[in-house]
Amino acid sequence: MMAYNYIRAVMLDGAVYHKINPRELSFKETLQLINNFRILFLIAPANKKRDLYQLILISLKGRVHNRPGRIEPRLIRHNKNKYDLLKKSREETRKGFWKRGWAWEQRKKARNSMAKVSAIR
């Protein structure tokens, strides 16, 4: 948890430096950048660590833009375990997979069918 918060703090400092929104910086790239500078931080004298940190902030340029269509349905093609089977193409399934959309309707149908079965017994 501390490492995650440290990486987010570096992202915040980088966003302030570049005058952008912190959510636009890539978490993965920040993590890789910190890992690349880790050895230098360990061997650098105390008076050079601030310069290294400034170099990290300057190097943070990995911006994450709007990525439409990033929702993935929780369905699988084979081996039905926890999720329903994927019976349509992923593109068709994505279209109605928003909150209270297709997945919600499927859960509602399953609950209703279970209620009917228990009422018959």
PyMOL commands that set and color helices and strands:
alter all, ss='L'
color gray80, all
select helices_A, chain A and resi 2-18+22-24+27-43+46-59+90-95+102-120
alter helices_A, ss='H'
color red, helices_A
deselect
rebuild
show_as cartoon
